[in-house]
Amino acid sequence: MNSNNFKSGDILLATHREIRKGYHPIVYLAGYSDESFIGGMLTHHQDPLRNLKLDSSFFEDIVGFENTFLVLGKFLKSEEWGPFKKINKLNPVGLNFVEKTLNGKPEETFSNYFKRHITI
């Protein structure tokens, strides 16, 4: 829909949000295809095994991002969830941190990520 309008480090919200689809803020990382793009997921959920706390100084506007965690996955984000709205941006230090943290992670849907990390 409109993800090609954004740059690495832009923080987006989906228009069509559901608990398993576009619910959390997205860090735009790169284009992927006409149907999806690569993004990181931000949350306020503290889970030391799956989420890493981000320093509030990583954001251009810290309001609302003081207690934000990066989910340790690199996700395929569907264009169907858009159009997307830019709500914030990582500064260069924050973007570098996120890119290094997610380097080497597989590009996958959240559903596949969740299946791999489910605990019994």
C-alpha positions as CSV (number, residue, x, y, z in Angstrom):
1,M,0.0,0.0,0.0
2,N,2.4,2.7,1.2
3,S,5.4,1.2,2.9
4,N,7.7,2.3,0.0
5,N,7.2,5.9,1.4
6,F,9.1,5.1,4.5
7,K,12.8,4.9,5.5
8,S,14.8,2.6,7.8
9,G,14.1,3.6,11.4
10,D,10.6,5.0,10.8
11,I,8.2,3.8,13.4
12,L,4.8,3.0,11.9
13,L,1.3,2.1,13.0
14,A,-1.0,0.0,10.8
15,T,-4.5,1.1,10.0
16,H,-5.9,-2.4,10.1
17,R,-4.8,-3.6,13.6
18,E,-5.7,-6.8,15.3
19,I,-4.0,-8.6,18.2
20,R,-2.0,-10.8,15.8
21,K,-1.9,-8.5,12.8
22,G,-0.3,-5.0,12.9
23,Y,-1.3,-4.4,16.5
24,H,2.1,-3.2,17.8
25,P,4.3,-0.3,16.5
26,I,6.6,-1.4,13.7
27,V,10.2,-0.3,13.1
28,Y,10.5,-0.1,9.3
29,L,13.8,-1.8,8.3
30,A,13.6,-2.6,4.5
31,G,11.4,-3.4,1.6
32,Y,10.7,-7.0,0.8
33,S,8.1,-7.5,-1.9
34,D,4.9,-5.9,-3.2
35,E,2.9,-7.6,-0.5
36,S,5.2,-7.1,2.6
37,F,8.2,-5.4,4.1
38,I,10.7,-6.2,6.8
39,G,10.1,-4.7,10.2
40,G,10.9,-5.0,13.9
41,M,8.1,-5.1,16.5
42,L,7.9,-2.7,19.5
43,T,6.0,-3.6,22.7
44,H,5.7,-2.6,26.3
45,H,5.7,-6.3,27.4
46,Q,8.8,-7.1,29.5
47,D,10.0,-10.6,28.6
48,P,13.8,-10.9,29.2
49,L,14.0,-14.0,26.9
50,R,12.3,-12.5,23.9
51,N,12.3,-8.7,24.2
52,L,15.1,-6.2,24.8
53,K,14.5,-2.9,26.5
54,L,15.4,0.1,24.3
55,D,16.9,3.3,25.7
56,S,14.4,6.2,25.4
57,S,17.3,8.2,23.9
58,F,17.0,6.0,20.7
59,F,13.8,7.8,19.7
60,E,13.4,11.2,18.2
61,D,10.3,11.8,20.4
62,I,10.5,9.9,23.6
63,V,6.9,10.6,24.7
64,G,5.1,7.3,24.8
65,F,8.3,5.3,24.2
66,E,9.9,5.6,27.7
67,N,9.3,1.9,28.5
68,T,9.6,0.2,25.1
69,F,11.0,-3.2,24.2
70,L,12.2,-4.6,20.9
71,V,10.9,-8.1,20.1
72,L,13.9,-10.2,19.1
73,G,12.7,-11.1,15.6
74,K,12.7,-9.7,12.1
75,F,9.2,-9.8,10.8
76,L,7.4,-9.8,7.4
77,K,4.8,-7.1,7.7
78,S,1.8,-7.3,5.4
79,E,0.9,-4.4,3.1
80,E,-2.8,-5.4,3.8
81,W,-2.5,-3.9,7.3
82,G,-2.0,-0.4,5.8
83,P,-1.9,2.2,4.9
84,F,0.7,2.9,7.5
85,K,1.2,6.1,9.5
86,K,4.6,7.3,10.7
87,I,4.4,8.0,14.5
88,N,8.0,8.4,15.4
89,K,11.6,7.6,14.2
90,L,14.7,6.0,15.6
91,N,17.7,8.3,15.6
92,P,20.9,6.9,14.0
93,V,22.2,5.4,17.3
94,G,18.9,3.7,17.9
95,L,18.6,2.4,14.3
96,N,22.2,1.1,14.5
97,F,21.4,-0.7,17.8
98,V,18.2,-2.3,16.3
99,E,19.9,-3.4,13.1
100,K,22.8,-5.0,15.0
101,T,20.4,-6.7,17.5
102,L,18.3,-8.2,14.7
103,N,21.2,-9.0,12.4
104,G,21.2,-12.8,11.5
105,K,17.6,-13.3,12.7
106,P,15.4,-15.0,10.1
107,E,12.8,-13.0,8.2
108,E,9.5,-14.6,9.2
109,T,5.9,-14.0,10.0
110,F,5.1,-13.4,13.7
111,S,3.0,-16.6,13.6
112,N,6.1,-18.7,12.7
113,Y,8.2,-16.8,15.3
114,F,5.6,-17.5,18.0
115,K,5.4,-21.2,17.1
116,R,9.2,-21.4,17.5
117,H,9.2,-19.7,20.9
118,I,6.1,-21.2,22.5
119,T,6.8,-22.9,25.8
120,I,5.0,-25.9,27.1
